[in-house]
Amino acid sequence: MATQHTDVAELLHQAMEAARAAGLAEAADELDARTSAAFTSSSEFLGEVGLGIQRFLARERSNVPVAVRQQLEECLAEVRRVWPGLR
């Protein structure tokens, strides 16, 4: 049985757009900048995504709409497949 994976880049993009629409543009822009650089490997990209999401959630805490938090948590679940130590 094949393992199903989420398209982290697309889901992350959707979450950032929703965060901007909810008034969290500065934090979303910071996350976007961190995750849109060129990476040498997909695991490096996922590591930066995980760290960026953690920083975003810590910075905005209760300001993050439920739908955005769910999207970001789904991204983190995929990141943890590669980086299981990421909390």
N, CA and C atoms as an extended XYZ file, in Angstrom:
261
Properties=species:S:1:pos:R:3:atomname:S:1:resname:S:1:resid:I:1 pbc="F F F"
N         0.839       -1.178        0.000 N   MET     1
C         0.000        0.000        0.000 CA  MET     1
C         0.884        1.240        0.000 C   MET     1
N         0.625        2.150       -0.897 N   ALA     2
C         1.417        3.369       -1.022 CA  ALA     2
C         1.086        4.344        0.099 C   ALA     2
N         2.106        5.060        0.531 N   THR     3
C         1.912        6.088        1.549 CA  THR     3
C         1.454        7.361        0.868 C   THR     3
N         0.433        7.972        1.419 N   GLN     4
C        -0.082        9.209        0.851 CA  GLN     4
C         0.561       10.399        1.561 C   GLN     4
N         1.014       11.369        0.771 N   HIS     5
C         1.648       12.556        1.319 CA  HIS     5
C         0.871       13.794        0.915 C   HIS     5
N         0.944       14.788        1.755 N   THR     6
C         0.320       16.072        1.480 CA  THR     6
C         1.318       16.943        0.724 C   THR     6
N         0.835       17.749       -0.205 N   ASP     7
C         1.684       18.717       -0.895 CA  ASP     7
C         1.921       19.868        0.075 C   ASP     7
N         3.013       19.792        0.806 N   VAL     8
C         3.313       20.760        1.855 CA  VAL     8
C         3.423       22.170        1.288 C   VAL     8
N         4.083       22.328        0.151 N   ALA     9
C         4.282       23.663       -0.411 CA  ALA     9
C         2.945       24.331       -0.727 C   ALA     9
N         2.027       23.597       -1.321 N   GLU    10
C         0.724       24.165       -1.672 CA  GLU    10
C        -0.100       24.472       -0.421 C   GLU    10
N        -0.121       23.554        0.515 N   LEU    11
C        -0.868       23.763        1.749 CA  LEU    11
C        -0.286       24.939        2.537 C   LEU    11
N         1.031       25.042        2.575 N   LEU    12
C         1.687       26.150        3.259 CA  LEU    12
C         1.327       27.478        2.593 C   LEU    12
N         1.333       27.497        1.269 N   HIS    13
C         0.948       28.708        0.533 CA  HIS    13
C        -0.483       29.117        0.882 C   HIS    13
N        -1.389       28.169        0.907 N   GLN    14
C        -2.785       28.460        1.257 CA  GLN    14
C        -2.896       29.002        2.680 C   GLN    14
N        -2.157       28.415        3.596 N   ALA    15
C        -2.184       28.867        4.989 CA  ALA    15
C        -1.648       30.287        5.117 C   ALA    15
N        -0.574       30.592        4.388 N   MET    16
C        -0.011       31.947        4.447 CA  MET    16
C        -0.981       32.968        3.872 C   MET    16
N        -1.652       32.622        2.782 N   GLU    17
C        -2.636       33.539        2.206 CA  GLU    17
C        -3.800       33.774        3.175 C   GLU    17
N        -4.255       32.724        3.813 N   ALA    18
C        -5.337       32.860        4.792 CA  ALA    18
C        -4.877       33.681        5.996 C   ALA    18
N        -3.635       33.498        6.413 N   ALA    19
C        -3.093       34.282        7.528 CA  ALA    19
C        -3.022       35.760        7.155 C   ALA    19
N        -2.593       36.051        5.941 N   ARG    20
C        -2.555       37.454        5.486 CA  ARG    20
C        -3.954       38.056        5.493 C   ARG    20
N        -4.919       37.298        5.008 N   ALA    21
C        -6.305       37.773        4.969 CA  ALA    21
C        -6.857       38.006        6.370 C   ALA    21
N        -6.310       37.291        7.360 N   ALA    22
C        -6.757       37.437        8.748 CA  ALA    22
C        -5.991       38.525        9.492 C   ALA    22
N        -5.142       39.267        8.765 N   GLY    23
C        -4.418       40.368        9.379 CA  GLY    23
C        -3.048       40.019        9.926 C   GLY    23
N        -2.535       38.863        9.573 N   LEU    24
C        -1.228       38.424       10.059 CA  LEU    24
C        -0.177       38.499        8.958 C   LEU    24
N        -0.230       39.573        8.173 N   ALA    25
C         0.638       39.702        6.999 CA  ALA    25
C         2.116       39.687        7.353 C   ALA    25
N         2.508       40.396        8.379 N   GLU    26
C         3.932       40.471        8.723 CA  GLU    26
C         4.485       39.094        9.074 C   GLU    26
N         3.772       38.356        9.900 N   ALA    27
C         4.214       37.011       10.288 CA  ALA    27
C         4.178       36.069        9.094 C   ALA    27
N         3.157       36.178        8.255 N   ALA    28
C         3.054       35.326        7.062 CA  ALA    28
C         4.186       35.637        6.082 C   ALA    28
N         4.521       36.916        5.939 N   ASP    29
C         5.616       37.303        5.047 CA  ASP    29
C         6.952       36.746        5.547 C   ASP    29
N         7.134       36.756        6.869 N   GLU    30
C         8.360       36.206        7.447 CA  GLU    30
C         8.442       34.704        7.177 C   GLU    30
N         7.336       34.012        7.355 N   LEU    31
C         7.289       32.572        7.072 CA  LEU    31
C         7.545       32.319        5.594 C   LEU    31
N         6.943       33.125        4.743 N   ASP    32
C         7.129       32.989        3.300 CA  ASP    32
C         8.595       33.179        2.920 C   ASP    32
N         9.237       34.199        3.485 N   ALA    33
C        10.641       34.461        3.173 CA  ALA    33
C        11.527       33.295        3.607 C   ALA    33
N        11.220       32.743        4.756 N   ARG    34
C        12.026       31.635        5.284 CA  ARG    34
C        11.878       30.379        4.436 C   ARG    34
N        10.713       30.164        3.882 N   THR    35
C        10.445       28.902        3.183 CA  THR    35
C        10.501       29.004        1.660 C   THR    35
N        10.805       30.176        1.133 N   SER    36
C        10.827       30.310       -0.327 CA  SER    36
C        12.242       30.442       -0.890 C   SER    36
N        13.234       30.263       -0.059 N   ALA    37
C        14.617       30.285       -0.524 CA  ALA    37
C        14.905       29.011       -1.310 C   ALA    37
N        16.037       28.981       -1.958 N   ALA    38
C        16.465       27.781       -2.676 CA  ALA    38
C        17.125       26.825       -1.689 C   ALA    38
N        16.755       25.558       -1.757 N   PHE    39
C        17.302       24.549       -0.861 CA  PHE    39
C        17.963       23.456       -1.675 C   PHE    39
N        18.955       22.811       -1.086 N   THR    40
C        19.673       21.766       -1.806 CA  THR    40
C        18.956       20.426       -1.765 C   THR    40
N        18.040       20.261       -0.809 N   SER    41
C        17.312       18.995       -0.724 CA  SER    41
C        15.912       19.237       -0.187 C   SER    41
N        15.046       18.269       -0.418 N   SER    42
C        13.686       18.391        0.098 CA  SER    42
C        13.669       18.294        1.611 C   SER    42
N        14.580       17.528        2.200 N   SER    43
C        14.601       17.443        3.659 CA  SER    43
C        15.052       18.765        4.271 C   SER    43
N        15.957       19.472        3.608 N   GLU    44
C        16.361       20.802        4.078 CA  GLU    44
C        15.169       21.757        3.997 C   GLU    44
N        14.436       21.708        2.887 N   PHE    45
C        13.241       22.529        2.735 CA  PHE    45
C        12.240       22.236        3.853 C   PHE    45
N        11.973       20.959        4.091 N   LEU    46
C        11.003       20.591        5.126 CA  LEU    46
C        11.460       21.016        6.510 C   LEU    46
N        12.748       20.937        6.769 N   GLY    47
C        13.264       21.400        8.048 CA  GLY    47
C        13.011       22.885        8.245 C   GLY    47
N        13.244       23.676        7.219 N   GLU    48
C        12.993       25.119        7.299 CA  GLU    48
C        11.504       25.413        7.424 C   GLU    48
N        10.681       24.634        6.730 N   VAL    49
C         9.230       24.789        6.859 CA  VAL    49
C         8.815       24.541        8.304 C   VAL    49
N         9.302       23.464        8.885 N   GLY    50
C         8.955       23.146       10.263 CA  GLY    50
C         9.376       24.231       11.238 C   GLY    50
N        10.604       24.697       11.107 N   LEU    51
C        11.083       25.757       11.993 CA  LEU    51
C        10.312       27.055       11.777 C   LEU    51
N        10.020       27.360       10.518 N   GLY    52
C         9.260       28.567       10.217 CA  GLY    52
C         7.852       28.528       10.788 C   GLY    52
N         7.195       27.384       10.671 N   ILE    53
C         5.838       27.237       11.212 CA  ILE    53
C         5.867       27.364       12.732 C   ILE    53
N         6.829       26.717       13.363 N   GLN    54
C         6.943       26.823       14.815 CA  GLN    54
C         7.117       28.272       15.255 C   GLN    54
N         7.959       28.997       14.563 N   ARG    55
C         8.191       30.410       14.896 CA  ARG    55
C         6.908       31.220       14.689 C   ARG    55
N         6.230       30.974       13.571 N   PHE    56
C         4.972       31.669       13.268 CA  PHE    56
C         3.950       31.433       14.376 C   PHE    56
N         3.754       30.167       14.747 N   LEU    57
C         2.763       29.838       15.767 CA  LEU    57
C         3.140       30.410       17.136 C   LEU    57
N         4.424       30.395       17.462 N   ALA    58
C         4.862       30.954       18.743 CA  ALA    58
C         4.672       32.465       18.767 C   ALA    58
N         4.920       33.103       17.639 N   ARG    59
C         4.805       34.562       17.555 CA  ARG    59
C         3.354       35.011       17.640 C   ARG    59
N         2.479       34.320       16.928 N   GLU    60
C         1.090       34.776       16.812 CA  GLU    60
C         0.124       34.111       17.789 C   GLU    60
N         0.509       33.025       18.359 N   ARG    61
C        -0.261       32.296       19.368 CA  ARG    61
C        -1.764       32.286       19.104 C   ARG    61
N        -2.524       32.960       19.934 N   SER    62
C        -3.989       32.917       19.855 CA  SER    62
C        -4.558       33.741       18.700 C   SER    62
N        -3.726       34.486       17.997 N   ASN    63
C        -4.198       35.276       16.855 CA  ASN    63
C        -4.411       34.431       15.604 C   ASN    63
N        -3.888       33.211       15.608 N   VAL    64
C        -3.965       32.354       14.423 CA  VAL    64
C        -5.358       31.751       14.324 C   VAL    64
N        -6.058       32.026       13.227 N   PRO    65
C        -7.387       31.427       13.050 CA  PRO    65
C        -7.312       29.894       13.049 C   PRO    65
N        -8.365       29.267       13.500 N   VAL    66
C        -8.409       27.807       13.617 CA  VAL    66
C        -8.068       27.133       12.281 C   VAL    66
N        -8.639       27.611       11.189 N   ALA    67
C        -8.396       26.987        9.882 CA  ALA    67
C        -6.920       27.072        9.491 C   ALA    67
N        -6.301       28.202        9.769 N   VAL    68
C        -4.876       28.376        9.457 CA  VAL    68
C        -4.044       27.446       10.338 C   VAL    68
N        -4.359       27.397       11.623 N   ARG    69
C        -3.635       26.519       12.543 CA  ARG    69
C        -3.744       25.062       12.068 C   ARG    69
N        -4.918       24.645       11.620 N   GLN    70
C        -5.104       23.274       11.142 CA  GLN    70
C        -4.234       22.998        9.916 C   GLN    70
N        -4.182       23.955        8.992 N   GLN    71
C        -3.349       23.782        7.803 CA  GLN    71
C        -1.879       23.675        8.198 C   GLN    71
N        -1.455       24.531        9.108 N   LEU    72
C        -0.058       24.507        9.534 CA  LEU    72
C         0.269       23.238       10.293 C   LEU    72
N        -0.651       22.752       11.087 N   GLU    73
C        -0.444       21.487       11.800 CA  GLU    73
C        -0.345       20.326       10.817 C   GLU    73
N        -1.115       20.378        9.747 N   GLU    74
C        -1.028       19.336        8.715 CA  GLU    74
C         0.343       19.376        8.040 C   GLU    74
N         0.844       20.592        7.793 N   CYS    75
C         2.196       20.727        7.242 CA  CYS    75
C         3.222       20.144        8.208 C   CYS    75
N         3.080       20.463        9.495 N   LEU    76
C         4.019       19.949       10.491 CA  LEU    76
C         3.991       18.424       10.563 C   LEU    76
N         2.834       17.832       10.378 N   ALA    77
C         2.742       16.368       10.386 CA  ALA    77
C         3.593       15.773        9.262 C   ALA    77
N         3.572       16.407        8.101 N   GLU    78
C         4.396       15.942        6.983 CA  GLU    78
C         5.879       16.171        7.270 C   GLU    78
N         6.193       17.327        7.849 N   VAL    79
C         7.586       17.628        8.186 CA  VAL    79
C         8.126       16.583        9.157 C   VAL    79
N         7.313       16.181       10.115 N   ARG    80
C         7.757       15.216       11.123 CA  ARG    80
C         8.032       13.834       10.546 C   ARG    80
N         7.556       13.560        9.350 N   ARG    81
C         7.900       12.288        8.695 CA  ARG    81
C         9.385       12.261        8.367 C   ARG    81
N         9.933       13.429        8.068 N   VAL    82
C        11.357       13.554        7.734 CA  VAL    82
C        12.176       13.954        8.956 C   VAL    82
N        11.620       14.804        9.781 N   TRP    83
C        12.261       15.340       10.983 CA  TRP    83
C        11.421       14.943       12.203 C   TRP    83
N        11.449       13.678       12.609 N   PRO    84
C        10.586       13.227       13.716 CA  PRO    84
C        10.877       13.914       15.047 C   PRO    84
N        12.053       14.473       15.223 N   GLY    85
C        12.385       15.154       16.468 CA  GLY    85
C        11.807       16.551       16.569 C   GLY    85
N        11.239       17.059       15.484 N   LEU    86
C        10.655       18.398       15.489 CA  LEU    86
C         9.373       18.386       16.308 C   LEU    86
N         9.288       19.230       17.270 N   ARG    87
C         8.095       19.274       18.143 CA  ARG    87
C         7.104       20.247       17.655 C   ARG    87
